[in-house]
Each structure stands twice: as C-alpha cells, then as structure tokens.
Amino acid sequence: MNIRILAPGLNLKESVKERTNAKLSKFSERIQDLVAVEVTFKRTPNVEAPKSAEVRLRIPGNDLFAQKKAVRFESALDECIDALRKQWEKQKGK
C-alpha cells in the first residue's frame, strides 16, 4: 500500500510525516482492498482552526474521504482517522 503525503507550500515536520505513516498504515491491516492513501495538509484562513488535513482511502469501487480542521495538523489527522474508521465500519456493515 502506498501512502502519499502532500503539503503544498508547507515545510512539514518529519514527526508529522512519521506519525501520519504510522497511523494510516494500520488501515492496510484492516482493509484488504486498500490500494493507496492520499493525505493533504493545508493552512486555512480560519483563526480558530488554522490547519487542515484531508485523507482519501483509495478502495476499488468506493473511496473513503475525510477533511477536518484543527489547531494542529496532528489533531486534524486524528479527527480524519476517526471519521474514516466510522465510514469504513458503516460501509463494511452493508
């Protein structure tokens, strides 16, 4: 499985990249059909939540996607992972 991390115009800390890889590689253990993961980190104009994370799980037939904003990239990523986990459980139950 391929995890692609994008941060256009940002100098993303290595610790954020490592944490992202560690957390999202767990999805490959749970989701057999997972082809790739795309993560995009951005800054937002929102003062209360100036950082954004977008995560797309590439699954044949139906990608899963979450976008969250928070004070830190790590928090936004964690919220995305929680949302994706819920989406996956709902889709798996169908």
C-alpha positions in Angstrom: 0.0 0.0 0.0 1.2 3.4 -0.9 0.8 6.4 1.5 1.2 9.8 -0.3 1.6 12.9 1.8 1.2 16.3 0.2 1.7 19.6 1.9 1.7 22.3 -0.8 3.7 25.4 0.2 4.4 24.0 3.7 7.6 22.7 5.3 6.0 19.8 7.1 7.9 18.4 10.2 9.3 14.9 9.8 7.5 13.9 13.0 4.1 14.7 11.4 5.1 12.6 8.4 6.2 9.7 10.6 3.0 9.9 12.7 0.9 10.0 9.6 2.5 6.9 8.1 2.3 5.0 11.4 -1.4 5.8 11.9 -2.6 5.2 8.4 -0.6 2.0 7.8 -3.0 0.5 10.4 -5.8 0.8 7.8 -3.9 -1.5 5.4 -4.1 -4.2 8.1 -7.9 -3.8 8.4 -8.9 -3.0 4.8 -7.8 -5.7 2.4 -8.8 -3.9 -0.7 -7.0 -0.6 0.2 -4.9 0.4 -2.9 -3.5 3.8 -1.7 -3.8 6.6 0.8 -3.5 10.2 0.0 -3.1 12.8 2.7 -3.0 16.6 2.1 -2.1 19.1 4.8 -3.0 22.7 4.3 -3.2 26.0 6.2 -6.6 27.6 6.4 -7.7 31.3 6.9 -9.7 30.2 10.0 -8.2 31.6 13.1 -9.7 29.0 15.4 -8.7 26.1 13.3 -5.7 27.2 11.1 -4.7 23.8 9.9 -6.4 21.2 7.8 -6.0 17.6 7.0 -7.6 15.7 4.1 -7.4 11.9 3.9 -8.6 9.8 1.0 -8.5 6.0 1.2 -8.4 4.5 -2.4 -10.6 1.5 -2.4 -11.9 -0.1 -5.6 -15.5 0.9 -6.2 -15.8 3.4 -3.3 -13.1 5.7 -1.9 -13.4 7.0 1.6 -12.7 10.7 2.3 -12.5 12.9 5.3 -11.4 16.5 5.8 -11.0 18.1 9.2 -9.7 21.4 10.6 -7.9 21.9 13.9 -5.3 24.0 15.7 -2.6 21.4 14.9 -2.1 19.1 11.9 -1.9 16.1 14.3 -5.3 16.8 15.8 -6.8 17.3 12.3 -5.3 14.0 11.2 -6.7 12.2 14.3 -10.2 13.5 13.6 -9.9 12.4 9.9 -8.9 8.9 11.0 -11.8 8.7 13.4 -14.2 9.8 10.7 -12.7 7.3 8.2 -13.0 4.5 10.7 -16.7 5.2 11.2 -17.2 5.4 7.4 -15.4 2.0 7.0 -17.5 0.3 9.7 -20.7 1.7 8.1 -19.6 0.5 4.6 -18.5 -2.9 5.9 -21.8 -3.4 7.6 -23.7 -3.0 4.3 
